[in-house]
């Protein structure tokens, strides 16, 4: 060892490393808890069958990016959380051919019940949200119309049925 050089205390380095690791863990835990949530679907909620079963537990992002077509979102409707898939975005053109919804001329997965009223265009800033299960009695945009994008509460990330 050279003269005048300080010796590094390994115990001190380990204490600092533990403090940094603890601080990073606390920040990560805070971000995890403030951004993500586990949302349980009601046992009677059949609106997303077959994608999500009634009673499924879902990991949701509470600070979602702007929704895209096919995203599954949770939105507020009459003071309750509802879950649905984004079928169309503001400005999209809608039409129904042989009971299938077409968005901007492209076929979607959504079957539209006969007699349902579908707007020809989604207003800017709103979303057309549909249940995956067309036989569900729970409301979607076929009943209440397009939903303002500001009513989106969360975006579903994955199903936690193993919990």
C-alpha positions as CSV (number, residue, x, y, z in Angstrom):
1,X,0.0,0.0,0.0
2,X,1.3,3.4,-0.9
3,X,2.1,5.9,1.8
4,X,-0.7,8.4,2.5
5,X,-3.3,6.3,0.7
6,X,-6.5,5.7,2.8
7,X,-7.6,2.1,3.4
8,X,-11.2,1.4,2.5
9,X,-13.2,-0.1,5.3
10,X,-15.2,-3.1,3.8
11,X,-17.7,-2.9,6.7
12,X,-18.5,0.8,5.9
13,X,-18.9,0.0,2.1
14,X,-21.3,-2.9,3.0
15,X,-23.4,-0.6,5.3
16,X,-23.7,2.0,2.5
17,X,-24.5,-0.7,-0.1
18,X,-27.3,-2.0,2.2
19,X,-28.7,1.5,2.7
20,X,-28.7,2.2,-1.0
21,X,-30.4,-1.2,-1.7
22,X,-33.0,-0.5,1.0
23,X,-33.7,2.9,-0.4
24,X,-34.1,1.6,-3.9
25,X,-36.4,-1.2,-2.7
26,X,-38.6,1.4,-0.9
27,X,-38.8,3.6,-4.0
28,X,-39.7,0.5,-6.2
29,X,-42.3,-0.6,-3.7
30,X,-43.9,2.9,-3.6
31,X,-44.0,3.1,-7.4
32,X,-45.5,-0.4,-7.6
33,X,-48.2,0.3,-5.0
34,X,-49.1,3.7,-6.4
35,X,-49.3,2.6,-10.0
36,X,-50.6,-1.0,-10.0
37,X,-53.6,-2.6,-8.4
38,X,-55.3,-6.0,-8.3
39,X,-58.9,-5.6,-9.4
40,X,-61.3,-8.5,-8.7
41,X,-64.2,-9.0,-11.1
42,X,-67.6,-9.6,-9.6
43,X,-68.6,-13.3,-9.6
44,X,-71.7,-12.3,-11.7
45,X,-69.6,-10.3,-14.2
46,X,-69.7,-12.3,-17.5
47,X,-69.1,-9.4,-19.8
48,X,-65.5,-10.4,-20.8
49,X,-66.1,-14.2,-21.2
50,X,-64.1,-16.0,-22.6
51,X,-61.1,-13.7,-22.1
52,X,-61.7,-13.2,-18.3
53,X,-63.9,-15.5,-16.2
54,X,-66.3,-14.1,-13.6
55,X,-64.4,-13.7,-10.4
56,X,-61.0,-13.2,-12.2
57,X,-58.3,-11.2,-10.5
58,X,-56.6,-8.7,-12.8
59,X,-53.4,-6.7,-12.5
60,X,-54.3,-3.1,-13.7
61,X,-52.3,0.0,-14.4
62,X,-53.8,3.0,-12.6
63,X,-51.8,5.5,-14.7
64,X,-52.5,4.1,-18.2
65,X,-51.1,5.3,-21.4
66,X,-53.7,6.6,-23.9
67,X,-55.8,3.6,-24.9
68,X,-55.4,1.7,-28.1
69,X,-57.9,-0.4,-30.0
70,X,-58.2,-3.9,-28.4
71,X,-57.0,-2.7,-24.9
72,X,-59.1,-3.9,-22.0
73,X,-59.9,-1.0,-19.8
74,X,-61.8,-0.2,-16.6
75,X,-64.0,2.9,-16.7
76,X,-66.5,4.7,-14.5
77,X,-70.2,4.3,-15.4
78,X,-72.9,5.5,-13.0
79,X,-70.4,5.5,-10.1
80,X,-69.2,1.9,-10.7
81,X,-66.2,0.4,-12.3
82,X,-67.0,-1.4,-15.6
83,X,-64.6,-3.4,-17.7
84,X,-64.7,-3.5,-21.6
85,X,-62.5,-3.7,-24.6
86,X,-61.7,-0.6,-26.7
87,X,-63.4,-1.4,-30.0
88,X,-62.8,2.1,-31.6
89,X,-61.2,5.4,-30.8
90,X,-62.4,9.0,-31.4
91,X,-62.7,9.7,-35.1
92,X,-63.0,6.1,-36.1
93,X,-65.8,5.1,-38.6
94,X,-68.0,2.3,-37.6
95,X,-70.3,0.0,-39.6
96,X,-72.0,-3.3,-39.0
97,X,-72.0,-6.0,-41.7
98,X,-73.6,-9.4,-41.1
99,X,-73.7,-8.7,-37.3
100,X,-69.9,-8.0,-37.2
101,X,-68.4,-4.6,-36.3
102,X,-66.1,-3.0,-38.8
103,X,-63.8,-0.1,-37.7
104,X,-62.4,2.0,-40.5
105,X,-63.3,-0.8,-42.9
106,X,-61.5,-3.5,-40.9
107,X,-63.2,-6.5,-39.3
108,X,-63.1,-6.7,-35.5
109,X,-63.8,-9.6,-33.1
110,X,-67.1,-7.9,-31.9
111,X,-70.4,-9.5,-32.8
112,X,-73.2,-6.9,-32.7
113,X,-76.7,-8.1,-31.7
114,X,-79.4,-7.6,-34.3
115,X,-81.2,-4.3,-33.8
116,X,-78.3,-2.7,-31.8
117,X,-77.7,1.0,-32.8
118,X,-74.1,1.7,-33.6
119,X,-73.0,5.3,-34.4
120,X,-71.4,5.8,-37.8
121,X,-68.4,7.7,-36.2
122,X,-66.9,7.9,-32.7
123,X,-66.8,11.5,-31.5
124,X,-63.2,12.9,-30.9
125,X,-62.0,12.3,-27.3
126,X,-64.3,9.4,-26.8
127,X,-64.0,5.6,-27.0
128,X,-66.4,3.0,-28.2
129,X,-66.2,0.2,-25.6
130,X,-67.7,-3.3,-26.0
131,X,-68.0,-6.4,-23.9
132,X,-66.3,-9.5,-25.3
133,X,-69.5,-11.4,-24.5
134,X,-72.3,-10.0,-26.6
135,X,-74.9,-12.0,-24.6
136,X,-73.9,-10.2,-21.3
137,X,-76.6,-8.0,-19.7
138,X,-73.9,-5.6,-18.4
139,X,-73.9,-2.2,-20.2
140,X,-71.3,-1.2,-22.8
141,X,-71.2,1.5,-25.6
142,X,-74.1,-0.2,-27.4
143,X,-76.3,0.8,-24.4
144,X,-74.8,4.0,-23.1
145,X,-72.9,5.3,-26.2
146,X,-69.2,6.2,-26.5
147,X,-67.3,7.0,-23.3
148,X,-65.2,10.1,-22.7
149,X,-61.5,9.0,-22.6
150,X,-61.3,10.8,-19.2
151,X,-63.6,8.2,-17.7
152,X,-60.9,5.5,-18.1
153,X,-59.7,4.5,-14.7
154,X,-57.2,1.7,-15.5
155,X,-55.9,-0.6,-18.2
156,X,-55.8,-4.3,-17.6
157,X,-52.2,-5.7,-17.9
158,X,-52.7,-9.4,-17.1
159,X,-55.0,-12.0,-15.4
160,X,-53.9,-13.3,-12.0
161,X,-56.1,-16.4,-11.9
162,X,-53.2,-18.3,-10.3
163,X,-53.6,-16.3,-7.0
